[in-house]
Structures are given as C-alpha cells and as structure tokens.
C-alpha cells in the first residue's frame, strides 16, 4: 500500500511535467524539431549518465549475483512481452505489435524505479533498458519494416544505451577510482531524466486532438496488453523467484509495467507507417498508467514481501 502511494505520487509529478510539455507545444513555445532535439539529449546524454552513475559502486559478490539475476529476469520479461505481442497483433498491426512489445523502460522506468527501490534499482534496471534498445534495433526493426534486411548492426553497436552499459560494467568490475567531480556531474545530469522525458512525452500528447486521442480500437488493445496483460504474466513468472530478490523483481516488473515507449513513433515514421497511431498508443498508455502501475506494483509488494 505504501509503495503504491509512493509510485502514485511519483507518477502524478511526472504527469505535471508532461503537462509542461503539452502547454509549451500548444502555446507554440516548442516545436516538434525542438522536441526531437530534447529527445536526442535524453537518449545520448541523460539516460547514459543515469546508467553509468548506477554502476559506479564497489564490486561485491552479492551485487554480481543481483546483476546476473536482473539480466535473467529481463530476458524472461521481454520474451513474455514479445511473444504475447506477436500472438495478438502479428504482422497485420505492426505499430501496435512494436508498441506492446517494448515499454518505456528508460524514460519512465528509471525515475519510477529510483522512487520505489532507490539508486540501486537503476543498477538492476540497466540490463532491461539495454536489452530493450538492442531488441528494438533488431526484432523491432524487422517487425516495423517487414524485413530482416533492414536490421543495422552499426546502429546497434553504436547505441548510446548499450555503450553506457559497457562503460558502467567497466567501472563496476575494475577497481577504478572515479573522481568526485565526475560522479557529481553524472548525478546532476541523471537528475534530468524525469523532467526532460516527461516534457518530450507532453509534446507528443499535444499533437493529438482530444477527440482523436480516444478513438481507435487498436490503440486501446495495445494499451490493454502493454499495461495489464503483459505486466500480470510477468508478475506471475517473477513470483517464482525467491523473496530475497525483492528489489530486483520490483525493478524488472516496473519496466515491464511501463507504458508504450515513445520510440514507436520514431520507428513508425522511419518505415512509412501511420505516425498518429503510434503517438496515440504512447499517449493513451501513458495516461492510463497513472492507475495501472501503482496497482500492479502495490500488488507485487504485498505478495512478494
């Protein structure tokens, strides 16, 4: 119950930040080009800083076990997500297939995990975020383009999240003393995650007319699977892991319960698919997540403790 209230408070703060982006766009204070540049800042600087900072910690056997377990749980959670999305949407509804499969694990997952679990939660979440990015540029590209030939190995290995995870692992495994000035700088940049992420999502929401946003059966079905079906199946499977791994399970479940990732809109544009359908799925799922995330994580907290 307490965890649910903490998450509800964090989500309400994030929605207020989204409102800032919404109002900025509606009042022509920020353009789509400006929002794209904010997204670039988030992807290339802010999220990598969050991940690297979480790995600047002393190496211990317990943390190594936790890291490996978080990777295993992330693989399981994403396999569930992809299999369910493929079964429901297949190749006919490519935007919804991609949207339901890949959550907003970085933009929304990181701030929520930090609120629910603390800084160490990002340590466990990083593998999930990196896997989402890897799968988006492999499986996701194949889904959206309808062809495996569109997969780019170069874009995969130069992905900033993957690079950040690699740098973070170096700091974790090697006895490198990071200067306080660098650590403090990373902390300050990482603190920008929630504000910048939610402002960019608010701009996406601002593109949709009120009536248009709540039309379309496919967007609702995508939202239902992304926010309810996939998290509940993930919760059931993660319940098989021992209770002492509560923080790791909660971090992974938070990412699995997050709304549709905003990258679906970018991939839809790149592949000539209907961009507004992608934006609608992002906006609808983000709005409804204010209810679903606290409920699902609150339920998990009661069962797992």
TAZI-V812566 format. One record per residue. N is the residue number from 1. SS is DSSP state (h for helix, s for strand, l for the rest). Layout:
# TAZI-V812566
N	SS
N	SS
This chain:
# TAZI-V812566
1	l
2	h
3	h
4	h
5	h
6	h
7	h
8	h
9	h
10	h
11	h
12	h
13	h
14	h
15	h
16	h
17	h
18	h
19	h
20	h
21	h
22	h
23	h
24	h
25	h
26	h
27	l
28	l
29	l
30	l
31	l
32	h
33	h
34	h
35	h
36	h
37	h
38	h
39	h
40	h
41	h
42	h
43	h
44	h
45	h
46	h
47	h
48	h
49	h
50	h
51	h
52	h
53	h
54	h
55	h
56	l
57	l
58	l
59	l
60	l
61	h
62	h
63	h
64	h
65	h
66	h
67	h
68	h
69	h
70	h
71	h
72	h
73	h
74	h
75	h
76	h
77	h
78	h
79	h
80	h
81	h
82	h
83	h
84	h
85	h
86	h
87	h
88	h
89	h
90	l
91	l
92	l
93	l
94	h
95	h
96	h
97	h
98	h
99	h
100	h
101	h
102	l
103	s
104	l
105	l
106	l
107	l
108	l
109	h
110	h
111	h
112	h
113	h
114	h
115	h
116	h
117	l
118	l
119	h
120	h
121	h
122	h
123	h
124	h
125	h
126	h
127	h
128	h
129	h
130	h
131	h
132	h
133	h
134	h
135	h
136	h
137	h
138	h
139	h
140	h
141	h
142	h
143	h
144	h
145	h
146	l
147	l
148	h
149	h
150	h
151	l
152	l
153	h
154	h
155	h
156	h
157	h
158	l
159	l
160	h
161	h
162	h
163	h
164	h
165	h
166	h
167	h
168	h
169	h
170	h
171	h
172	h
173	h
174	l
175	l
176	l
177	l
178	l
179	l
180	h
181	h
182	h
183	h
184	h
185	h
186	h
187	h
188	h
189	h
190	h
191	l
192	l
193	h
194	h
195	h
196	h
197	h
198	h
199	h
200	h
201	h
202	h
203	h
204	h
205	h
206	h
207	l
208	l
209	l
210	h
211	h
212	h
213	h
214	l
215	l
216	l
217	h
218	h
219	h
220	h
221	h
222	h
223	h
224	h
225	h
226	h
227	h
228	h
229	h
230	h
231	h
232	h
233	h
234	h
235	h
236	h
237	h
238	h
239	l
240	l
241	l
242	l
243	h
244	h
245	h
246	h
247	h
248	h
249	h
250	h
251	h
252	h
253	h
254	h
255	h
256	h
257	h
258	l
259	l
260	s
261	l
262	l
263	h
264	h
265	h
266	h
267	h
268	h
269	h
270	h
271	l
272	l
273	l
274	l
275	h
276	h
277	h
278	h
279	h
280	h
281	h
282	h
283	h
284	h
285	h
286	h
287	h
288	h
289	h
290	h
291	h
292	h
293	h
294	h
295	h
296	h
297	h
298	h
299	h
300	h
301	h
302	h
303	h
304	h
305	l
